[in-house]
Amino acid sequence: KLCGYLNKLGIKGPIKTWKSRWFFYDENKCHLLYYRTAQDINPLGSIELSSASFDCRMENGEGIFEIRTPSRVFTLKAISKQAMMYWLQQLQMRRWEFCNTKSRFPVGSSQLVNERLAGRTSRCCICQLFYVVDNEDFLPLVKTPTEAVGLKAASLPAPQTSTALPNISLKHPWTEIQNTVYNICGSKQLWGNNENVFSFDEFQEHPPNLDEEQEAEVEAGCAVKEGTLEDGRMEPRLNWIRKARWRNSGFPGSHEELSRERNPMDKVSVLQQQILTLTEEVKSQKELVKLLHKALEAAQQEKRVSSMYLAAAEDKDRLELVRHKVRQITDLTSRLEALEQEKKELEQILTLRDSHIQELKEHVQLLMEKNHAKQEVIMALTEQMARELSDPLQEDNTVTAETLYKQQEEIEHLKDDIDAYKTQNQFLNSEIHQVTRLWTSVAENEKALLMKCACLQARNCQMESKYLTVLRKLQEAVPGLPSSHAELVKNLIQESLQWDVKEEAEEGFNLNPVSEYDEYGFMTVPDYEIEDWKLLAKIQALEIKSNKLRSQEIVEKPLRDRWNSIGELNPSAELKSLIRSGIPVEHRQRVWRWIVSRHCSRLPDHYERLLQQSRSTEHPACRQIELDLPRTLTNNKHFSSPTSQLIPKLRRVLLAFSWHNPAIGYCQGLNRLAAVALLVLEDEESAFWCLVHIVENLMPADYYSDTLITSQVDQRVFKDFLSEKLPRLMAHFEQYQIDVSLITFNWFLVAFVDSLVSDILLRVWDAFLYEGTKVIFRYALAIFKYNEEEILRIHDSVEIYQYLRFFTRMIMDGRKLMNIAFNDLNPFPMKLLRNRRSMHREELEAELCELEQIKAAYVKERAEQGP
């Protein structure tokens, strides 16, 4: 009989991996049946060999070969090359025998058959030609590998695959259950009167909607069952298979064999071992059934929801589904609240444990001090006794026998006390150890709860974001809805925008993970007048919070650990990479101060002298500064009110800079740069030097002059880079006559302030302060790259301009934007940027000179013409 273990590569199903299968050749149908183990009765599937071809390629690996049928390719793996060649040769021979028997090919004819066989020493397939002649072998016979093929292999354990998953078939759960029940009941049948304990007929029904492969496998499984007689007994062939499998599995066939081969003690131990084996098998099959039930429930739930949504004919039904999603959000919120309550209880328990540990430590310290005092008394008495014993004459004269006895008795008592204290000390040490283990366990549980809480918060943010996105889509469709539905959509949008953390904070638990303000006082959801913009801002805030929660353990925590390990700051490639990834809040102030101090040498009392000068003499720019102060960072609580504490500091910084750099004085936009520096550095003198560093070191000359000539040059350079890096997008802009400088000019002038959300803005500033204006070009290109596909789908110039007004609010993932800026846009050499600036500056200056000449000629012409 041709049978044995082979590894089969799974092609369908949730897992693609090698799984060990028992293969058996059915010579009646020319099928190769495969089972999970040699003891199974129902096959997992079959391979039809009559119209199949065989192939083995060197690049697939040693022992791997393929059986190609018209409907599918089966990839199998033998334990060695010899075993592979044996299987291929035997399958060829058995197939030819079957074909000749069925008279598919005339016996003795010169029919030519090509079988593709590839050797390990060849890189291409070698076609072997074999003529069918009576009594002629196909190939020299390969020696049978008894360790892998034949009935002896059934008694050996199934080869273990490298995967950690159980060697079960997830595509054939019903067959797995049948085989398991058969293995359990079959053992009882062989030990008893060979009567059926469980009927397998009730398991033969299969789901009606199987795919073709599963139907073929079910038919192959049922083909084995066709030989079942009415009285429950199998045909002689199946009885032989069952008997061989049970004998080879190491299970005794009857009580007579047990009594004949072993004594009673051995028989009991064997039976106990069999019970344990079967118990483990039942346990694993129960776990499989549970897993399949869970998968089935999840699939049915998904199918029901999808069917409901697709079957909804009216918007009212879809709104009901939206309400259902809201109820799911409420359910997740309640679960989150329960976890938070559990966390608080664990914290209380931990506090009690800590206090108990402290009491035990104090008690141990007291006992140690007492023990030390007693040891000192013992040492003193011992020394005294040694002195007295050293002088026998003095001892006879001064110490009586009774005194010596009392001293010895006291020493014995002290020794007993020492032993007792040692025992007590050991007990207390064990108690401390146990309490420490409890504390560690509680701390680990708290950490796990915190991680679980973060995951739930992230899911809550995602659900709320999706809910708001659905509302926004419904808002766009409001003109086509009935008035009642439109009013309902409007009410839902207003309710979603009025969700406030203050109401939930009063209840003692923050159900909304998005706070009103971030660490630097920026509003997470700015109060826009346009409702659609406010809805987009809230969606963006929820998505950013969700991304931050999900990446907290994977990205943020390792990054924070690397920053914590850095002591003194020194320029390096590692520091540059860390700064590009974003500086944590607790380290940002220190790093910014270090960057500014590297490029600006502070003059002693220079800032104070500038303030004194501004108080004694009014600067011409003072009026413009006062006008710009109320318009600075209106979405930040530290600048939103005229009475805010940072408003006077910002005024002093701007006045001091106007006296420090008379050539520029003050330019609109400097107020926003100084405000961001004040928020991070807090100290107004440090913010002043940061502003000096930006204007005089990072930005080119004349960037903030009256003509803003360098700012205009940068816009032309940016358009060149946009044409090179994003040619499709630039062609789209040119087709609809879109001037991107109307959008990007302010980005470059104030380094994205008021254009990006604070979380992304401060990461841009981290790299900008360290590397210079090249970072602004990188991020400006990255923003267009991030939204490129959305822009290309708009084919109207007015709609493109409207989208560009708020498309920075569509950026949800700061990490993705950073990867685009610093990885996808490479190379980005600074030398090229300087050359482009120089070229465009010359062109712009020539154009301005020509305009001045035209203007002068026009004025002269008007003067000559007279009034």
C-alpha positions in Angstrom: 0.0 0.0 0.0 1.3 3.5 -0.9 0.8 5.7 2.2 2.8 7.9 4.4 3.3 11.4 6.0 3.9 14.5 3.8 3.7 18.2 4.5 1.0 20.0 2.6 1.1 23.8 1.9 -2.2 25.4 2.7 -3.4 27.7 -0.1 -6.8 28.9 1.2 -8.0 29.7 4.7 -6.8 32.3 7.2 -3.3 30.7 7.6 -0.8 29.7 4.9 1.7 27.3 6.3 3.0 23.7 6.1 0.8 21.1 7.8 1.6 17.4 8.3 -1.0 15.1 6.5 -1.3 11.4 6.2 -1.6 10.5 2.4 -3.2 7.2 1.2 -3.4 6.1 -2.5 -6.9 4.8 -3.5 -6.1 2.4 -6.3 -9.9 2.0 -7.2 -10.4 5.6 -8.2 -6.7 6.7 -8.7 -7.2 9.3 -6.0 -4.6 10.4 -3.4 -6.5 10.9 -0.1 -5.1 12.9 2.7 -5.9 12.8 6.4 -4.7 14.8 9.4 -3.3 11.6 11.1 -3.1 8.0 10.3 -5.8 7.2 12.8 -8.5 9.3 11.1 -11.4 7.7 9.2 -12.7 10.6 7.1 -10.2 12.3 4.7 -9.8 16.0 4.6 -9.7 15.9 0.8 -8.4 14.1 -2.3 -6.3 14.7 -5.3 -7.3 13.2 -8.7 -4.2 11.7 -10.3 -5.7 10.4 -13.6 -5.4 13.8 -15.3 -2.6 15.3 -13.1 1.0 16.1 -13.9 4.0 16.1 -11.5 6.7 18.7 -11.1 9.7 19.4 -8.8 11.8 22.5 -9.0 15.2 23.1 -7.5 14.3 26.7 -6.4 11.4 25.4 -4.3 13.7 23.6 -1.9 14.7 20.0 -1.1 11.9 17.5 -1.0 9.2 19.8 -2.4 7.2 18.8 -5.4 3.9 19.7 -7.0 0.8 17.8 -8.3 -0.9 19.9 -10.9 -4.6 19.1 -11.6 -6.8 21.0 -14.0 -8.5 22.8 -11.1 -5.6 23.3 -8.6 -1.9 23.0 -7.8 -1.0 21.0 -4.7 2.4 21.7 -3.1 3.8 18.8 -1.0 7.0 18.3 0.9 8.8 15.0 1.7 11.3 14.6 4.5 14.2 14.0 2.0 15.0 14.0 -1.7 14.9 10.1 -1.8 11.4 10.1 -0.3 10.3 12.7 -2.9 11.6 10.6 -5.8 10.0 7.5 -4.4 6.6 9.2 -4.1 6.9 10.6 -7.7 7.9 7.3 -9.1 5.2 5.3 -7.3 2.5 7.8 -8.3 3.5 7.6 -11.9 3.5 3.8 -11.8 0.1 3.6 -10.0 -1.5 6.1 -12.4 -0.3 4.1 -15.5 -1.6 0.9 -13.9 -5.0 2.5 -13.4 -5.1 4.0 -16.9 -4.1 0.6 -18.5 -6.7 -1.2 -16.4 -9.4 1.2 -17.5 -8.2 1.0 -21.1 -7.7 4.7 -21.4 -4.4 4.0 -23.2 -3.9 0.9 -25.4 -1.5 -1.5 -23.8 1.7 -2.0 -25.8 1.2 1.1 -27.9 3.9 3.7 -28.3 1.9 6.4 -26.5 4.3 9.2 -25.4 3.8 10.9 -22.1 5.8 13.8 -20.8 6.3 14.2 -17.1 8.1 17.3 -15.8 10.7 16.4 -13.2 13.3 18.9 -12.0 16.5 17.8 -10.2 18.3 19.7 -7.6 21.4 20.1 -9.9 19.4 21.8 -12.7 17.9 25.2 -12.8 15.3 24.3 -15.5 12.7 21.6 -15.8 14.0 18.4 -17.5 11.2 16.6 -19.4 11.5 12.8 -19.0 10.1 10.8 -21.9 8.7 7.3 -21.1 7.2 4.8 -23.5 4.5 2.5 -22.3 5.8 -1.0 -23.0 4.7 -4.2 -21.4 6.8 -5.3 -18.4 9.1 -2.3 -18.7 9.9 -0.1 -15.6 9.5 3.7 -15.8 12.7 4.4 -13.9 15.2 2.4 -11.9 13.3 1.6 -8.7 14.0 3.9 -5.8 14.6 2.2 -2.5 11.5 2.4 -0.2 12.2 4.9 2.7 10.5 2.8 5.4 10.9 5.7 8.0 8.5 7.9 5.9 6.4 5.6 3.7 4.3 2.5 4.4 2.2 1.1 7.2 5.2 1.2 9.6 5.2 5.0 9.3 1.7 5.1 10.8 3.1 3.8 14.1 5.6 6.7 14.2 4.5 10.1 15.5 3.5 12.6 12.8 6.3 14.9 11.7 6.2 18.3 13.6 6.1 21.4 11.5 7.9 24.7 12.4 4.7 26.6 13.0 3.4 27.1 16.5 -0.2 26.6 15.5 -1.9 23.2 16.1 -1.8 20.8 13.2 -5.5 21.0 12.5 -7.5 21.9 9.4 -9.5 25.1 9.9 -11.3 24.6 6.5 -12.7 21.2 7.5 -14.0 21.5 11.1 -16.8 19.0 10.6 -14.4 16.3 9.4 -12.0 17.1 12.3 -14.8 16.6 14.8 -15.9 13.3 13.1 -12.4 11.9 13.1 -11.9 12.9 16.8 -15.2 11.3 17.8 -14.3 8.2 15.8 -10.9 7.9 17.4 -12.5 8.1 20.9 -15.3 5.8 20.1 -13.3 3.5 17.9 -11.0 2.6 20.8 -14.0 1.5 22.8 -15.3 -0.6 19.9 -12.0 -2.4 19.5 -11.8 -3.2 23.2 -15.4 -4.2 23.5 -17.7 -6.2 21.2 -16.9 -4.1 18.2 -20.4 -2.4 18.2 -21.0 1.1 17.1 -20.9 3.6 20.0 -21.6 6.7 17.9 -23.2 6.9 14.5 -21.4 9.1 12.0 -24.3 9.3 9.7 -25.7 12.4 11.4 -22.5 14.2 10.6 -22.6 13.6 6.9 -24.7 16.7 6.2 -22.7 19.6 4.9 -23.6 23.3 4.5 -25.2 23.9 1.1 -23.0 26.8 0.1 -19.6 25.2 0.0 -17.1 26.3 -2.7 -15.9 23.9 -5.4 -12.8 22.8 -3.5 -14.7 22.1 -0.3 -17.4 20.2 -2.2 -14.7 18.1 -3.8 -13.1 17.4 -0.4 -16.5 16.5 1.1 -17.2 14.2 -1.8 -13.8 12.5 -1.3 -14.6 12.2 2.4 -18.0 10.7 1.6 -16.5 8.3 -0.9 -14.8 6.5 1.9 -18.1 6.2 3.8 -20.0 4.6 0.9 -18.8 1.1 2.0 -20.7 1.3 5.3 -23.2 -1.6 5.7 -26.6 -1.4 7.3 -25.5 -3.0 10.6 -22.8 -0.3 11.1 -19.8 -2.4 10.0 -17.4 -1.3 7.3 -16.4 -3.2 4.1 -13.3 -5.4 4.5 -11.1 -2.7 3.0 -12.1 -0.1 5.6 -12.0 -2.6 8.3 -8.4 -3.4 7.3 -7.5 0.4 7.3 -9.1 0.9 10.7 -7.4 -2.2 12.1 -4.0 -1.2 10.7 -4.3 2.3 12.0 -5.2 1.3 15.5 -2.6 -1.3 15.7 0.1 1.0 14.4 -0.9 3.8 16.7 0.3 1.8 19.7 -3.1 1.0 21.1 -3.7 -2.6 22.0 -6.5 -4.3 20.1 -8.2 -6.3 22.9 -8.0 -7.4 26.5 -6.4 -10.6 25.5 -3.4 -8.8 23.9 -3.0 -6.7 27.0 -3.0 -9.7 29.3 -0.8 -11.7 26.8 1.9 -9.0 26.4 2.0 -7.2 29.8 1.4 -7.9 33.4 -1.6 -6.1 35.2 0.5 -3.2 36.4 1.8 -2.5 32.8 -1.7 -2.9 31.5 -3.1 -0.3 34.0 -0.3 2.2 33.2 -0.9 1.8 29.4 -4.6 2.3 29.9 -4.0 5.4 32.0 -1.6 6.8 29.3 -4.3 6.2 26.7 -6.9 8.0 28.9 -4.6 11.0 29.2 -3.9 11.0 25.5 -7.6 10.9 24.6 -8.4 13.6 27.3 -5.9 15.9 25.7 -7.3 15.2 22.2 -10.8 16.0 23.4 -9.6 19.2 25.1 -7.9 20.4 21.9 -11.0 19.6 19.9 -13.2 21.6 22.3 -10.9 24.5 21.9 -11.2 24.1 18.1 -15.0 24.1 18.4 -15.0 27.2 20.5 -12.7 29.0 18.1 -15.0 28.0 15.2 -18.1 29.2 17.1 -16.5 32.6 17.7 -15.5 32.9 14.1 -18.9 31.9 12.9 -20.6 34.4 15.3 -18.4 37.2 14.2 -19.0 36.4 10.5 -22.8 36.2 11.1 -22.8 39.5 12.9 -20.8 41.2 10.1 -23.1 39.7 7.5 -26.2 40.9 9.4 -24.9 44.5 9.7 -23.9 44.6 6.1 -27.2 43.1 4.9 -29.1 45.7 6.9 -27.1 48.5 5.6 -27.4 47.3 1.9 -31.1 46.5 2.3 -31.9 50.0 3.7 -33.9 51.6 0.9 -34.4 55.0 2.6 -32.1 57.4 4.4 -34.3 57.0 7.5 -33.2 53.4 7.8 -29.5 54.3 7.3 -29.9 57.0 10.0 -31.2 54.3 12.3 -28.0 52.3 11.6 -26.1 55.5 12.5 -28.0 55.6 15.8 -27.0 52.0 16.3 -23.3 52.9 15.9 -23.9 55.7 18.5 -25.3 53.1 20.9 -22.2 51.0 20.2 -20.0 54.0 21.1 -22.0 54.4 24.3 -21.5 50.7 25.1 -17.7 51.1 24.6 -17.8 54.2 26.8 -19.5 52.3 29.6 -16.9 49.5 29.4 -14.2 52.1 29.5 -15.8 53.6 32.6 -15.9 50.2 34.3 -12.2 49.6 33.5 -11.4 53.0 35.0 -13.3 52.2 38.2 -11.5 48.9 38.4 -8.2 50.8 38.0 -9.1 53.1 40.9 -9.9 50.1 43.1 -6.5 48.5 42.2 -4.8 51.8 43.0 -6.5 51.9 46.4 -5.4 48.3 47.1 -1.9 49.2 46.0 -1.8 52.1 48.4 -2.9 49.9 51.3 -0.2 47.3 50.3 2.4 50.1 50.3 1.4 51.3 53.7 1.5 47.7 55.0 5.0 47.2 53.5 6.1 50.4 55.2 4.8 49.2 58.6 6.6 45.9 58.2 9.8 47.6 57.3 9.6 49.8 60.4 8.9 46.8 62.5 11.9 44.9 61.0 14.1 48.0 61.6 13.0 48.1 65.2 13.8 44.3 65.7 17.2 44.7 64.0 18.1 47.6 66.4 16.9 45.5 69.4 18.9 42.5 68.2 22.0 44.7 67.7 21.7 46.0 71.3 21.4 42.4 72.6 24.4 41.3 70.6 26.4 44.1 72.1 25.3 43.0 75.6 26.4 39.4 74.7 29.7 40.6 73.5 30.3 42.6 76.6 29.4 39.7 78.9 31.6 37.4 76.8 34.6 39.7 77.1 34.0 40.0 80.8 33.8 36.3 81.2 37.0 35.8 79.2 38.8 38.2 81.4 37.6 36.5 84.6 38.5 33.1 83.2 42.0 34.3 82.3 42.8 34.9 86.0 41.8 31.8 88.0 43.1 33.2 91.3 41.0 36.4 90.9 38.0 34.3 89.9 38.2 32.2 93.0 38.4 35.3 95.1 35.6 37.4 93.4 33.2 35.1 91.6 31.3 32.4 93.3 29.9 29.3 91.6 26.4 30.7 91.9 27.3 33.9 90.0 28.9 31.9 87.2 25.8 29.7 86.9 23.5 32.8 86.7 25.7 34.2 84.0 25.7 31.0 82.0 22.0 30.8 82.3 21.6 34.3 81.1 23.8 33.6 78.1 21.6 30.6 77.3 18.6 32.8 77.5 20.2 35.3 75.2 21.1 32.6 72.7 17.5 31.5 72.7 16.4 35.1 72.1 18.8 35.4 69.2 17.5 32.2 67.6 13.9 33.4 68.1 14.8 36.8 66.5 16.5 35.0 63.6 13.3 33.0 63.0 11.2 36.0 63.3 13.5 37.9 60.9 13.2 35.1 58.4 9.4 35.1 58.6 9.3 38.9 58.2 11.6 38.6 55.2 9.3 36.1 53.6 6.4 38.4 54.3 8.2 41.3 52.7 9.0 39.1 49.7 5.3 38.1 49.3 4.1 41.6 49.7 6.7 42.7 47.1 5.4 40.0 44.7 1.9 41.2 45.3 2.9 44.8 44.6 4.7 43.8 41.4 1.6 41.8 40.3 -0.7 44.8 41.0 1.7 47.1 39.1 1.7 44.8 36.1 -2.1 44.5 36.2 -2.3 48.3 36.4 0.0 48.6 33.4 -2.1 46.1 31.5 -5.3 47.9 32.4 -3.8 51.2 31.2 -2.8 49.7 27.9 -6.3 48.2 27.6 -7.8 51.5 28.5 -5.7 53.3 25.8 -6.8 50.7 23.2 -10.4 51.3 24.1 -10.0 55.0 24.0 -8.4 54.7 20.5 -11.3 52.6 19.3 -13.7 55.1 20.8 -12.0 57.9 18.9 -12.2 55.9 15.7 -15.8 55.2 16.1 -16.7 58.8 16.9 -14.6 60.0 13.9 -16.4 57.6 11.6 -19.7 58.7 13.0 -18.8 62.4 12.4 -17.6 61.5 8.8 -21.0 59.8 8.1 -22.8 62.9 9.4 -20.6 65.1 7.1 -21.5 62.9 4.1 -25.2 63.2 5.1 -24.8 67.0 5.4 -23.5 67.1 1.9 -26.6 65.2 0.8 -29.1 67.4 2.8 -30.4 69.3 -0.3 -31.8 66.1 -1.7 -33.4 64.9 1.6 -36.9 65.5 2.8 -37.2 68.4 5.3 -37.7 66.1 8.3 -34.6 64.1 7.5 -32.6 67.3 6.8 -33.7 68.7 10.2 -32.7 65.4 11.9 -29.2 65.5 10.3 -28.8 69.1 11.4 -29.7 68.3 15.0 -27.3 65.3 15.1 -24.4 67.5 13.8 -25.2 70.2 16.4 -25.3 67.5 19.2 -22.0 66.0 18.1 -20.3 69.4 18.0 -21.6 70.3 21.5 -20.1 67.2 23.2 -18.1 68.8 26.0 -15.6 67.4 28.3 -16.7 69.7 31.1 -20.0 67.9 31.5 -18.3 64.5 31.7 -15.6 65.8 34.0 -18.3 66.8 36.5 -19.4 63.2 36.6 -15.9 62.2 37.7 -14.9 60.4 34.5 -13.7 61.7 31.2 -15.6 59.7 28.6 -14.3 61.9 25.7 -10.6 61.2 25.4 -10.1 64.5 23.3 -9.4 67.3 25.8 -10.4 70.9 25.0 -6.8 72.2 25.0 -3.4 70.5 24.4 -0.2 70.9 26.5 0.6 74.3 25.0 -3.0 75.8 25.3 -4.1 75.2 21.6 -7.7 74.4 21.2 -8.0 70.8 19.9 -11.2 71.8 18.0 -11.0 75.5 17.0 -14.2 77.4 17.1 -14.6 78.1 13.4 -17.6 80.0 12.2 -18.2 77.6 9.3 -19.8 74.5 10.7 -18.2 72.2 8.1 -14.7 73.3 9.1 -15.5 72.8 12.7 -16.7 69.2 11.9 -13.5 68.5 10.0 -11.4 69.9 12.9 -13.1 67.6 15.3 -12.7 64.6 13.0 -9.0 65.5 12.7 -8.6 65.8 16.4 -10.2 62.4 17.0 -8.0 60.7 14.4 -4.8 62.3 15.8 -5.7 61.2 19.3 -6.5 57.7 18.1 -3.1 57.4 16.2 -1.3 58.7 19.3 -2.9 56.2 21.6 -2.2 53.3 19.2 1.4 54.3 18.7 2.0 55.1 22.4 3.6 51.7 23.3 5.1 50.9 19.9 6.5 54.3 18.8 6.2 57.0 21.5 7.5 55.0 24.5 10.7 53.8 22.8 11.3 57.3 21.4 10.9 58.8 24.9 13.3 56.2 26.3 15.9 57.2 23.8 15.5 60.8 24.7 15.7 60.1 28.4 19.0 58.3 27.8 20.6 61.3 26.1 22.6 63.4 28.6 24.6 66.3 27.1 23.5 67.4 23.7 26.0 67.2 20.8 25.4 67.4 17.0 25.2 64.0 15.5 23.3 61.9 12.9 21.4 60.2 15.7 20.3 63.5 17.3 19.2 64.7 13.9 17.0 61.6 13.4 15.5 62.0 16.9 14.7 65.6 16.3 13.0 64.8 13.0 10.9 62.2 14.7 9.6 64.8 17.2 10.9 66.0 20.5 8.8 64.9 23.6 7.1 67.7 25.5 9.3 67.3 28.6 12.5 67.7 26.5 11.4 70.3 23.9 12.3 73.4 25.9 15.8 72.1 26.8 16.6 71.2 23.2 15.3 74.5 21.7 17.4 76.5 24.2 20.4 74.4 23.2 19.8 74.9 19.5 19.4 78.7 19.9 22.5 79.0 22.1 24.6 77.2 19.4 23.9 79.9 16.8 23.3 83.0 19.0 25.7 84.2 21.5 23.8 86.1 24.2 25.1 89.5 25.1 24.9 90.3 28.8 22.0 92.6 29.6 21.4 93.2 25.9 17.7 92.4 26.2 17.2 94.6 29.3 18.8 97.6 27.5 16.5 97.1 24.5 13.5 97.1 26.8 14.7 100.2 28.5 15.1 101.9 25.1 11.6 100.8 24.1 10.2 102.3 27.3 12.0 105.7 26.9 11.5 106.0 23.1 8.4 105.0 21.1 9.3 102.9 18.1 7.5 103.7 14.7 6.3 100.0 14.6 4.7 100.3 18.0 1.2 101.0 16.6 1.3 98.1 14.2 2.4 95.8 17.0 -0.5 96.8 19.1 -2.9 96.1 16.2 -1.5 92.6 15.7 -1.4 91.5 19.3 -5.2 90.7 19.5 -4.9 88.7 16.2 -2.1 86.5 17.4 -2.9 82.7 17.9 -6.6 83.3 18.5 -7.1 79.5 19.0 -4.7 79.5 22.0 -6.0 80.2 25.5 -2.8 82.1 26.4 -3.4 84.7 23.7 -7.1 84.6 23.1 -7.9 87.3 25.7 -6.3 90.8 26.0 -5.8 90.1 29.7 -3.8 86.9 29.0 -0.4 86.8 30.8 1.6 86.2 27.6 0.3 89.2 25.8 2.5 91.7 27.7 5.5 89.4 27.2 4.9 89.1 23.5 4.7 92.9 23.3 8.0 93.4 25.0 9.7 90.7 22.8 8.5 92.4 19.6 9.5 95.9 20.7 12.9 94.6 21.7 13.4 93.0 18.3 12.3 96.1 16.5 15.1 98.0 18.2 17.6 95.1 17.9 17.1 95.0 14.1 16.3 98.4 12.7 16.5 97.3 9.1 13.4 95.1 9.6 11.9 96.7 12.6 8.6 94.8 12.6 6.9 92.8 9.9 3.5 91.1 10.1 4.1 87.4 10.8 6.9 88.0 13.4 4.2 88.1 16.1 3.2 84.5 15.4 6.9 83.3 15.4 7.5 85.0 18.7 4.3 83.6 20.2 5.2 80.0 19.4 8.7 80.6 20.9 7.0 82.0 24.1 4.7 79.0 24.5 7.6 76.5 24.4 10.5 78.4 26.0 8.2 80.4 28.5 11.0 82.8 29.3 10.6 86.0 27.2 14.4 86.6 26.8 14.8 83.1 25.5 11.9 83.7 23.1 13.6 86.9 21.9 16.8 85.1 21.0 14.8 82.4 19.3 13.2 85.0 17.1 16.6 86.5 16.4 17.9 83.0 15.4 15.0 82.5 13.0 15.1 85.9 11.3 18.9 86.4 11.1 20.2 82.8 10.9 17.6 80.5 9.4 15.8 82.7 7.0 17.6 84.4 4.0 18.3 88.1 4.0 15.4 90.4 3.1 12.9 87.7 3.9 10.9 90.1 6.2 11.9 93.4 4.4 9.4 95.9 3.0 9.6 94.3 -0.5 9.6 90.6 0.8 11.7 89.9 -2.2 13.3 86.7 -0.8 9.8 85.4 0.2 8.7 85.8 -3.5 11.9 84.1 -4.6 11.1 81.1 -2.4 7.6 80.8 -4.0 9.2 80.4 -7.4 11.7 77.9 -6.1 8.9 75.9 -4.5 7.0 75.8 -7.8 10.1 74.3 -9.5 10.4 71.6 -6.8 6.6 70.9 -7.1 7.0 70.4 -10.9 10.0 68.0 -10.3 8.7 66.0 -7.3 4.9 66.0 -8.1 4.6 66.5 -11.9 1.0 65.2 -12.2 -0.2 67.6 -9.5 1.6 70.6 -11.0 0.2 69.8 -14.4 -3.3 69.6 -12.9 -2.8 73.1 -11.3 -1.6 74.5 -14.6 -4.6 73.0 -16.4 -7.0 74.9 -14.1 -4.7 78.0 -13.7 -4.2 77.5 -10.0 -1.5 79.7 -8.4 -0.3 77.7 -5.3 1.6 80.7 -4.0 -1.7 82.2 -2.9 -1.8 79.3 -0.4 1.8 78.6 0.4 3.2 82.2 0.8 1.9 82.4 4.3 3.3 78.9 5.1 6.8 80.1 4.4 6.5 83.5 6.0 5.3 82.1 9.5 6.6 78.5 9.2 3.1 76.9 9.1 1.7 78.7 12.2 -2.1 78.7 12.1 -2.0 76.3 9.1 -1.2 73.0 10.9 -2.5 71.6 14.1 -0.2 72.1 17.1 0.9 68.4 17.3 2.2 68.4 13.8 3.3 72.1 13.8 5.7 71.7 16.8 7.3 68.6 15.1 7.9 70.8 12.0 9.4 73.5 14.2 11.7 71.0 15.9 13.4 70.1 12.6 13.1 73.7 11.3 15.1 75.2 14.2 17.8 72.5 13.8 18.1 72.2 10.0 16.8 75.5 8.5 14.4 76.5 5.8 15.0 73.3 3.8 12.5 71.7 6.3 9.8 74.1 5.2 10.2 73.1 1.6 10.1 69.4 2.6 6.9 69.7 4.6 5.2 72.0 2.1 5.8 69.3 -0.6 4.8 66.6 1.8 1.4 68.3 2.5 0.6 68.3 -1.3 1.8 64.7 -1.6 -0.4 63.7 1.3 -3.5 65.1 -0.4 -2.4 64.6 -4.0 -5.1 62.0 -5.0 -7.9 64.0 -3.5 -6.8 67.2 -5.4 -6.5 65.3 -8.7 -10.1 64.2 -8.4 -11.4 67.8 -8.4 -11.9 69.3 -11.8 -13.1 72.8 -11.1 -10.8 75.7 -10.3 -13.2 77.2 -7.7 -13.6 73.9 -5.9 -9.8 73.4 -6.0 -9.2 76.8 -4.3 -11.9 76.0 -1.7 -10.3 72.6 -1.0 -6.8 74.2 -0.6 -8.2 76.6 2.0 -8.7 73.8 4.5 -6.9 70.7 3.1 -4.2 71.0 5.9 -7.1 70.0 8.2 -7.4 66.7 6.4 -4.0 65.5 7.7 -4.7 62.9 10.3 -1.3 61.1 10.6 1.7 63.2 11.6 4.0 60.2 11.4 3.0 59.5 7.8 3.6 63.2 6.9 7.0 63.1 8.4 8.0 59.9 6.5 6.9 61.6 3.2 8.9 64.7 4.0 12.2 63.0 5.0 12.0 59.7 3.1 9.8 59.9 0.0 11.1 63.3 -1.2 14.8 62.4 -1.1 17.2 63.5 -2.4 16.9 67.1 -1.4 20.4 68.7 -1.4 20.8 72.2 0.1 23.2 73.2 -2.7 20.4 72.8 -5.2 18.2 75.0 -3.1 20.8 77.8 -2.9 21.4 77.7 -6.7 17.7 77.9 -7.4 17.3 80.9 -5.0 20.2 82.7 -6.7 18.8 82.1 -10.2 15.3 83.2 -9.4 16.5 86.2 -7.4 18.4 87.5 -10.4 15.3 87.1 -12.6 13.0 88.8 -10.0 15.4 91.7 -9.5 15.6 92.2 -13.3 11.8 92.1 -13.5 11.5 94.6 -10.7 14.1 96.9 -12.3 12.1 96.8 -15.6 8.9 97.6 -13.8 10.6 100.6 -12.1 11.8 101.8 -15.5 8.3 101.5 -17.0 6.8 103.3 -14.0 9.4 106.1 -14.3 8.7 106.4 -18.0 4.9 106.5 -17.4 5.3 109.2 -14.7 7.5 111.3 -17.0 5.1 111.0 -19.8 2.2 112.1 -17.7 4.2 115.1 -16.4 5.0 116.2 -20.0 1.4 115.9 -21.0 0.5 118.2 -18.1 -2.8 118.4 -16.2 
